[in-house]
Amino acid sequence: MSEIKIYRIIGNYIKNHKKYLFRKEVRALKEEDALEKVLCKITSIGIFRRQITIQEIKEISLEESQDYLIRELSQ
């Protein structure tokens, strides 16, 4: 059985000629699943996937997580 991991995804997107930086932490089984979750969240606000640039995808430990909800779910 696979273990659920925590991923931090950092990137940016362009909306209305402005560049926005984002950092999302998600729980997923694989890196590809984590990326898909983040892309779905960001595109839900009206951004196209082609406007999103991913800078870093990193697996992090529970102690490194800054998201309270993820910390509670992972305990």
Gaussian input, Z-matrix of N, CA and C with variables (Angstrom, degrees):
# hf/3-21g

backbone

0 1
 N
 C     1     B1
 C     2     B2     1     A1
 N     3     B3     2     A2     1     D1
 C     4     B4     3     A3     2     D2
 C     5     B5     4     A4     3     D3
 N     6     B6     5     A5     4     D4
 C     7     B7     6     A6     5     D5
 C     8     B8     7     A7     6     D6
 N     9     B9     8     A8     7     D7
 C    10    B10     9     A9     8     D8
 C    11    B11    10    A10     9     D9
 N    12    B12    11    A11    10    D10
 C    13    B13    12    A12    11    D11
 C    14    B14    13    A13    12    D12
 N    15    B15    14    A14    13    D13
 C    16    B16    15    A15    14    D14
 C    17    B17    16    A16    15    D15
 N    18    B18    17    A17    16    D16
 C    19    B19    18    A18    17    D17
 C    20    B20    19    A19    18    D18
 N    21    B21    20    A20    19    D19
 C    22    B22    21    A21    20    D20
 C    23    B23    22    A22    21    D21
 N    24    B24    23    A23    22    D22
 C    25    B25    24    A24    23    D23
 C    26    B26    25    A25    24    D24
 N    27    B27    26    A26    25    D25
 C    28    B28    27    A27    26    D26
 C    29    B29    28    A28    27    D27
 N    30    B30    29    A29    28    D28
 C    31    B31    30    A30    29    D29
 C    32    B32    31    A31    30    D30
 N    33    B33    32    A32    31    D31
 C    34    B34    33    A33    32    D32
 C    35    B35    34    A34    33    D33
 N    36    B36    35    A35    34    D34
 C    37    B37    36    A36    35    D35
 C    38    B38    37    A37    36    D36
 N    39    B39    38    A38    37    D37
 C    40    B40    39    A39    38    D38
 C    41    B41    40    A40    39    D39
 N    42    B42    41    A41    40    D40
 C    43    B43    42    A42    41    D41
 C    44    B44    43    A43    42    D42
 N    45    B45    44    A44    43    D43
 C    46    B46    45    A45    44    D44
 C    47    B47    46    A46    45    D45
 N    48    B48    47    A47    46    D46
 C    49    B49    48    A48    47    D47
 C    50    B50    49    A49    48    D48
 N    51    B51    50    A50    49    D49
 C    52    B52    51    A51    50    D50
 C    53    B53    52    A52    51    D51
 N    54    B54    53    A53    52    D52
 C    55    B55    54    A54    53    D53
 C    56    B56    55    A55    54    D54
 N    57    B57    56    A56    55    D55
 C    58    B58    57    A57    56    D56
 C    59    B59    58    A58    57    D57
 N    60    B60    59    A59    58    D58
 C    61    B61    60    A60    59    D59
 C    62    B62    61    A61    60    D60
 N    63    B63    62    A62    61    D61
 C    64    B64    63    A63    62    D62
 C    65    B65    64    A64    63    D63
 N    66    B66    65    A65    64    D64
 C    67    B67    66    A66    65    D65
 C    68    B68    67    A67    66    D66
 N    69    B69    68    A68    67    D67
 C    70    B70    69    A69    68    D68
 C    71    B71    70    A70    69    D69
 N    72    B72    71    A71    70    D70
 C    73    B73    72    A72    71    D71
 C    74    B74    73    A73    72    D72
 N    75    B75    74    A74    73    D73
 C    76    B76    75    A75    74    D74
 C    77    B77    76    A76    75    D75
 N    78    B78    77    A77    76    D76
 C    79    B79    78    A78    77    D77
 C    80    B80    79    A79    78    D78
 N    81    B81    80    A80    79    D79
 C    82    B82    81    A81    80    D80
 C    83    B83    82    A82    81    D81
 N    84    B84    83    A83    82    D82
 C    85    B85    84    A84    83    D83
 C    86    B86    85    A85    84    D84
 N    87    B87    86    A86    85    D85
 C    88    B88    87    A87    86    D86
 C    89    B89    88    A88    87    D87
 N    90    B90    89    A89    88    D88
 C    91    B91    90    A90    89    D89
 C    92    B92    91    A91    90    D90
 N    93    B93    92    A92    91    D91
 C    94    B94    93    A93    92    D92
 C    95    B95    94    A94    93    D93
 N    96    B96    95    A95    94    D94
 C    97    B97    96    A96    95    D95
 C    98    B98    97    A97    96    D96
 N    99    B99    98    A98    97    D97
 C   100   B100    99    A99    98    D98
 C   101   B101   100   A100    99    D99
 N   102   B102   101   A101   100   D100
 C   103   B103   102   A102   101   D101
 C   104   B104   103   A103   102   D102
 N   105   B105   104   A104   103   D103
 C   106   B106   105   A105   104   D104
 C   107   B107   106   A106   105   D105
 N   108   B108   107   A107   106   D106
 C   109   B109   108   A108   107   D107
 C   110   B110   109   A109   108   D108
 N   111   B111   110   A110   109   D109
 C   112   B112   111   A111   110   D110
 C   113   B113   112   A112   111   D111
 N   114   B114   113   A113   112   D112
 C   115   B115   114   A114   113   D113
 C   116   B116   115   A115   114   D114
 N   117   B117   116   A116   115   D115
 C   118   B118   117   A117   116   D116
 C   119   B119   118   A118   117   D117
 N   120   B120   119   A119   118   D118
 C   121   B121   120   A120   119   D119
 C   122   B122   121   A121   120   D120
 N   123   B123   122   A122   121   D121
 C   124   B124   123   A123   122   D122
 C   125   B125   124   A124   123   D123
 N   126   B126   125   A125   124   D124
 C   127   B127   126   A126   125   D125
 C   128   B128   127   A127   126   D126
 N   129   B129   128   A128   127   D127
 C   130   B130   129   A129   128   D128
 C   131   B131   130   A130   129   D129
 N   132   B132   131   A131   130   D130
 C   133   B133   132   A132   131   D131
 C   134   B134   133   A133   132   D132
 N   135   B135   134   A134   133   D133
 C   136   B136   135   A135   134   D134
 C   137   B137   136   A136   135   D135
 N   138   B138   137   A137   136   D136
 C   139   B139   138   A138   137   D137
 C   140   B140   139   A139   138   D138
 N   141   B141   140   A140   139   D139
 C   142   B142   141   A141   140   D140
 C   143   B143   142   A142   141   D141
 N   144   B144   143   A143   142   D142
 C   145   B145   144   A144   143   D143
 C   146   B146   145   A145   144   D144
 N   147   B147   146   A146   145   D145
 C   148   B148   147   A147   146   D146
 C   149   B149   148   A148   147   D147
 N   150   B150   149   A149   148   D148
 C   151   B151   150   A150   149   D149
 C   152   B152   151   A151   150   D150
 N   153   B153   152   A152   151   D151
 C   154   B154   153   A153   152   D152
 C   155   B155   154   A154   153   D153
 N   156   B156   155   A155   154   D154
 C   157   B157   156   A156   155   D155
 C   158   B158   157   A157   156   D156
 N   159   B159   158   A158   157   D157
 C   160   B160   159   A159   158   D158
 C   161   B161   160   A160   159   D159
 N   162   B162   161   A161   160   D160
 C   163   B163   162   A162   161   D161
 C   164   B164   163   A163   162   D162
 N   165   B165   164   A164   163   D163
 C   166   B166   165   A165   164   D164
 C   167   B167   166   A166   165   D165
 N   168   B168   167   A167   166   D166
 C   169   B169   168   A168   167   D167
 C   170   B170   169   A169   168   D168
 N   171   B171   170   A170   169   D169
 C   172   B172   171   A171   170   D170
 C   173   B173   172   A172   171   D171
 N   174   B174   173   A173   172   D172
 C   175   B175   174   A174   173   D173
 C   176   B176   175   A175   174   D174
 N   177   B177   176   A176   175   D175
 C   178   B178   177   A177   176   D176
 C   179   B179   178   A178   177   D177
 N   180   B180   179   A179   178   D178
 C   181   B181   180   A180   179   D179
 C   182   B182   181   A181   180   D180
 N   183   B183   182   A182   181   D181
 C   184   B184   183   A183   182   D182
 C   185   B185   184   A184   183   D183
 N   186   B186   185   A185   184   D184
 C   187   B187   186   A186   185   D185
 C   188   B188   187   A187   186   D186
 N   189   B189   188   A188   187   D187
 C   190   B190   189   A189   188   D188
 C   191   B191   190   A190   189   D189
 N   192   B192   191   A191   190   D190
 C   193   B193   192   A192   191   D191
 C   194   B194   193   A193   192   D192
 N   195   B195   194   A194   193   D193
 C   196   B196   195   A195   194   D194
 C   197   B197   196   A196   195   D195
 N   198   B198   197   A197   196   D196
 C   199   B199   198   A198   197   D197
 C   200   B200   199   A199   198   D198
 N   201   B201   200   A200   199   D199
 C   202   B202   201   A201   200   D200
 C   203   B203   202   A202   201   D201
 N   204   B204   203   A203   202   D202
 C   205   B205   204   A204   203   D203
 C   206   B206   205   A205   204   D204
 N   207   B207   206   A206   205   D205
 C   208   B208   207   A207   206   D206
 C   209   B209   208   A208   207   D207
 N   210   B210   209   A209   208   D208
 C   211   B211   210   A210   209   D209
 C   212   B212   211   A211   210   D210
 N   213   B213   212   A212   211   D211
 C   214   B214   213   A213   212   D212
 C   215   B215   214   A214   213   D213
 N   216   B216   215   A215   214   D214
 C   217   B217   216   A216   215   D215
 C   218   B218   217   A217   216   D216
 N   219   B219   218   A218   217   D217
 C   220   B220   219   A219   218   D218
 C   221   B221   220   A220   219   D219
 N   222   B222   221   A221   220   D220
 C   223   B223   222   A222   221   D221
 C   224   B224   223   A223   222   D222

   B1=1.4496
   B2=1.5229
   B3=1.3066
   B4=1.4570
   B5=1.5221
   B6=1.2975
   B7=1.4600
   B8=1.5285
   B9=1.3137
   B10=1.4663
   B11=1.5282
   B12=1.3216
   B13=1.4575
   B14=1.5249
   B15=1.3186
   B16=1.4621
   B17=1.5226
   B18=1.3301
   B19=1.4595
   B20=1.5222
   B21=1.3271
   B22=1.4727
   B23=1.5214
   B24=1.3239
   B25=1.4558
   B26=1.5229
   B27=1.3168
   B28=1.4627
   B29=1.5199
   B30=1.3117
   B31=1.4589
   B32=1.5141
   B33=1.3207
   B34=1.4607
   B35=1.5186
   B36=1.3216
   B37=1.4548
   B38=1.5212
   B39=1.3199
   B40=1.4578
   B41=1.5214
   B42=1.3293
   B43=1.4649
   B44=1.5221
   B45=1.3243
   B46=1.4648
   B47=1.5268
   B48=1.3316
   B49=1.4657
   B50=1.5264
   B51=1.3407
   B52=1.4606
   B53=1.5220
   B54=1.3154
   B55=1.4568
   B56=1.5317
   B57=1.3235
   B58=1.4515
   B59=1.5265
   B60=1.3140
   B61=1.4532
   B62=1.5288
   B63=1.3268
   B64=1.4601
   B65=1.5216
   B66=1.3313
   B67=1.4597
   B68=1.5202
   B69=1.3150
   B70=1.4610
   B71=1.5141
   B72=1.3181
   B73=1.4596
   B74=1.5171
   B75=1.3311
   B76=1.4626
   B77=1.5196
   B78=1.3227
   B79=1.4674
   B80=1.5215
   B81=1.3279
   B82=1.4658
   B83=1.5193
   B84=1.3223
   B85=1.4637
   B86=1.5240
   B87=1.3403
   B88=1.4603
   B89=1.5204
   B90=1.3196
   B91=1.4652
   B92=1.5300
   B93=1.3308
   B94=1.4620
   B95=1.5275
   B96=1.3345
   B97=1.4651
   B98=1.5249
   B99=1.3290
   B100=1.4638
   B101=1.5261
   B102=1.3207
   B103=1.4646
   B104=1.5213
   B105=1.3152
   B106=1.4630
   B107=1.5262
   B108=1.3396
   B109=1.4713
   B110=1.5234
   B111=1.3217
   B112=1.4627
   B113=1.5243
   B114=1.3254
   B115=1.4627
   B116=1.5251
   B117=1.3189
   B118=1.4663
   B119=1.5297
   B120=1.3361
   B121=1.4618
   B122=1.5283
   B123=1.3211
   B124=1.4658
   B125=1.5274
   B126=1.3156
   B127=1.4653
   B128=1.5219
   B129=1.3219
   B130=1.4613
   B131=1.5306
   B132=1.3281
   B133=1.4691
   B134=1.5234
   B135=1.3342
   B136=1.4582
   B137=1.5107
   B138=1.3220
   B139=1.4645
   B140=1.5268
   B141=1.3316
   B142=1.4564
   B143=1.5240
   B144=1.3282
   B145=1.4646
   B146=1.5259
   B147=1.2973
   B148=1.4710
   B149=1.5341
   B150=1.3359
   B151=1.4606
   B152=1.5332
   B153=1.3173
   B154=1.4620
   B155=1.5203
   B156=1.3273
   B157=1.4584
   B158=1.5279
   B159=1.3209
   B160=1.4616
   B161=1.5227
   B162=1.3349
   B163=1.4594
   B164=1.5232
   B165=1.3498
   B166=1.4633
   B167=1.5192
   B168=1.3194
   B169=1.4551
   B170=1.5191
   B171=1.3404
   B172=1.4571
   B173=1.5235
   B174=1.3257
   B175=1.4580
   B176=1.5250
   B177=1.3272
   B178=1.4562
   B179=1.5295
   B180=1.3160
   B181=1.4583
   B182=1.5248
   B183=1.3061
   B184=1.4628
   B185=1.5292
   B186=1.3223
   B187=1.4694
   B188=1.5292
   B189=1.3152
   B190=1.4708
   B191=1.5213
   B192=1.3120
   B193=1.4610
   B194=1.5209
   B195=1.3281
   B196=1.4595
   B197=1.5227
   B198=1.3259
   B199=1.4585
   B200=1.5276
   B201=1.3312
   B202=1.4602
   B203=1.5230
   B204=1.3259
   B205=1.4527
   B206=1.5274
   B207=1.3060
   B208=1.4568
   B209=1.5233
   B210=1.3097
   B211=1.4702
   B212=1.5315
   B213=1.3186
   B214=1.4664
   B215=1.5276
   B216=1.3319
   B217=1.4640
   B218=1.5197
   B219=1.3116
   B220=1.4629
   B221=1.5153
   B222=1.2903
   B223=1.4716
   B224=1.4930
   A1=109.74
   A2=117.24
   A3=122.75
   A4=111.59
   A5=114.03
   A6=120.86
   A7=109.51
   A8=115.98
   A9=120.55
   A10=108.87
   A11=116.03
   A12=122.37
   A13=109.41
   A14=115.45
   A15=121.61
   A16=107.93
   A17=116.05
   A18=121.77
   A19=109.98
   A20=115.17
   A21=121.37
   A22=107.12
   A23=115.19
   A24=121.18
   A25=108.41
   A26=115.89
   A27=122.61
   A28=107.85
   A29=115.61
   A30=119.92
   A31=110.91
   A32=115.25
   A33=119.84
   A34=109.05
   A35=114.63
   A36=121.15
   A37=109.22
   A38=116.07
   A39=121.90
   A40=108.28
   A41=115.55
   A42=121.64
   A43=107.53
   A44=116.69
   A45=122.55
   A46=112.17
   A47=116.49
   A48=124.30
   A49=112.91
   A50=117.86
   A51=122.24
   A52=108.36
   A53=115.63
   A54=121.58
   A55=108.78
   A56=117.22
   A57=123.21
   A58=109.91
   A59=116.85
   A60=123.40
   A61=108.59
   A62=117.70
   A63=120.00
   A64=110.24
   A65=114.70
   A66=122.85
   A67=106.75
   A68=116.95
   A69=122.14
   A70=109.31
   A71=115.62
   A72=121.70
   A73=107.51
   A74=115.86
   A75=121.29
   A76=109.67
   A77=114.45
   A78=121.67
   A79=107.73
   A80=115.83
   A81=120.18
   A82=109.29
   A83=114.79
   A84=120.46
   A85=111.64
   A86=116.49
   A87=121.29
   A88=109.59
   A89=115.30
   A90=121.83
   A91=111.29
   A92=117.09
   A93=121.26
   A94=111.25
   A95=116.56
   A96=120.42
   A97=111.37
   A98=116.80
   A99=121.08
   A100=110.68
   A101=116.20
   A102=120.31
   A103=110.86
   A104=117.43
   A105=121.25
   A106=111.67
   A107=117.41
   A108=120.84
   A109=111.16
   A110=116.18
   A111=120.39
   A112=110.67
   A113=117.04
   A114=119.76
   A115=111.11
   A116=117.93
   A117=121.25
   A118=111.09
   A119=116.93
   A120=120.27
   A121=111.50
   A122=116.11
   A123=119.72
   A124=111.26
   A125=118.22
   A126=120.11
   A127=111.44
   A128=118.47
   A129=120.38
   A130=112.30
   A131=118.19
   A132=120.57
   A133=111.86
   A134=117.15
   A135=120.41
   A136=115.02
   A137=117.60
   A138=122.30
   A139=108.17
   A140=117.03
   A141=120.76
   A142=109.47
   A143=116.21
   A144=120.22
   A145=111.68
   A146=117.86
   A147=119.96
   A148=112.00
   A149=118.12
   A150=121.71
   A151=112.01
   A152=117.25
   A153=122.18
   A154=109.51
   A155=115.67
   A156=121.98
   A157=107.82
   A158=116.37
   A159=121.48
   A160=108.26
   A161=116.65
   A162=121.08
   A163=112.15
   A164=116.32
   A165=118.97
   A166=110.49
   A167=115.40
   A168=122.53
   A169=105.95
   A170=115.68
   A171=119.71
   A172=109.68
   A173=116.29
   A174=120.13
   A175=107.41
   A176=116.42
   A177=120.55
   A178=109.73
   A179=115.42
   A180=120.59
   A181=109.63
   A182=115.87
   A183=121.39
   A184=110.69
   A185=117.84
   A186=121.83
   A187=111.72
   A188=117.64
   A189=121.51
   A190=112.70
   A191=117.52
   A192=121.64
   A193=110.71
   A194=116.02
   A195=121.42
   A196=111.54
   A197=117.35
   A198=122.60
   A199=109.05
   A200=116.53
   A201=121.94
   A202=111.77
   A203=117.96
   A204=121.53
   A205=111.73
   A206=117.21
   A207=120.73
   A208=110.09
   A209=117.52
   A210=120.24
   A211=111.57
   A212=116.66
   A213=120.57
   A214=112.21
   A215=116.98
   A216=120.26
   A217=112.46
   A218=117.57
   A219=121.36
   A220=113.51
   A221=118.41
   A222=120.24
   A223=111.61
   D1=137.14
   D2=-176.71
   D3=-79.52
   D4=152.70
   D5=179.27
   D6=-101.30
   D7=138.40
   D8=178.15
   D9=-77.79
   D10=131.41
   D11=-178.37
   D12=-113.21
   D13=165.38
   D14=178.11
   D15=-110.28
   D16=130.90
   D17=-179.73
   D18=-121.11
   D19=141.61
   D20=172.57
   D21=-110.94
   D22=124.79
   D23=-178.93
   D24=-117.53
   D25=124.96
   D26=-178.64
   D27=-117.63
   D28=136.55
   D29=179.18
   D30=-168.51
   D31=-167.66
   D32=177.14
   D33=-148.19
   D34=163.94
   D35=175.99
   D36=-145.82
   D37=161.30
   D38=-179.13
   D39=-112.30
   D40=128.39
   D41=177.07
   D42=-141.29
   D43=128.81
   D44=-178.94
   D45=53.25
   D46=43.41
   D47=177.50
   D48=63.23
   D49=20.87
   D50=175.27
   D51=-121.02
   D52=147.19
   D53=-179.26
   D54=-100.61
   D55=127.32
   D56=-179.31
   D57=-117.00
   D58=134.28
   D59=177.22
   D60=-95.69
   D61=140.71
   D62=175.72
   D63=-135.26
   D64=153.82
   D65=173.98
   D66=-138.52
   D67=117.07
   D68=-178.58
   D69=-121.07
   D70=141.86
   D71=173.41
   D72=-116.43
   D73=129.11
   D74=-178.95
   D75=-137.00
   D76=156.71
   D77=174.61
   D78=-100.53
   D79=133.87
   D80=-179.76
   D81=-160.58
   D82=163.35
   D83=177.46
   D84=-79.19
   D85=-39.31
   D86=-177.15
   D87=-129.88
   D88=160.45
   D89=178.91
   D90=-60.35
   D91=-38.55
   D92=-179.54
   D93=-64.81
   D94=-38.00
   D95=178.04
   D96=-66.49
   D97=-39.45
   D98=178.59
   D99=-64.27
   D100=-42.55
   D101=178.67
   D102=-62.87
   D103=-42.55
   D104=179.46
   D105=-62.77
   D106=-40.41
   D107=177.98
   D108=-61.36
   D109=-44.67
   D110=-178.50
   D111=-66.90
   D112=-43.19
   D113=178.82
   D114=-62.34
   D115=-37.93
   D116=177.94
   D117=-64.89
   D118=-40.75
   D119=178.95
   D120=-63.46
   D121=-44.16
   D122=-175.86
   D123=-73.36
   D124=-39.74
   D125=-179.34
   D126=-70.71
   D127=-14.47
   D128=178.22
   D129=-70.28
   D130=-14.44
   D131=178.43
   D132=-97.78
   D133=12.76
   D134=174.47
   D135=96.68
   D136=18.98
   D137=178.25
   D138=-99.46
   D139=138.24
   D140=173.98
   D141=-81.93
   D142=151.47
   D143=179.66
   D144=-61.67
   D145=-30.54
   D146=-179.81
   D147=-69.59
   D148=-15.26
   D149=178.32
   D150=-88.02
   D151=-6.76
   D152=-175.81
   D153=-99.64
   D154=131.59
   D155=175.42
   D156=-118.78
   D157=122.54
   D158=178.54
   D159=-92.09
   D160=126.91
   D161=-179.31
   D162=-96.99
   D163=-37.43
   D164=-174.61
   D165=-154.04
   D166=137.25
   D167=170.76
   D168=-125.43
   D169=121.39
   D170=-172.52
   D171=-137.42
   D172=133.97
   D173=173.33
   D174=-81.32
   D175=130.17
   D176=-177.45
   D177=-122.00
   D178=163.32
   D179=177.47
   D180=-87.75
   D181=168.41
   D182=179.69
   D183=-61.62
   D184=-36.51
   D185=-179.04
   D186=-68.09
   D187=-30.13
   D188=-179.81
   D189=-77.96
   D190=-19.83
   D191=-176.28
   D192=-65.54
   D193=135.65
   D194=178.96
   D195=-105.58
   D196=-4.02
   D197=-178.99
   D198=-88.87
   D199=118.73
   D200=-176.62
   D201=-60.93
   D202=-43.12
   D203=-177.64
   D204=-64.07
   D205=-40.42
   D206=178.69
   D207=-66.62
   D208=-39.42
   D209=177.52
   D210=-61.83
   D211=-42.55
   D212=179.76
   D213=-67.85
   D214=-40.55
   D215=-179.80
   D216=-69.40
   D217=-27.27
   D218=-174.78
   D219=-87.80
   D220=-7.46
   D221=-178.34
   D222=-83.04

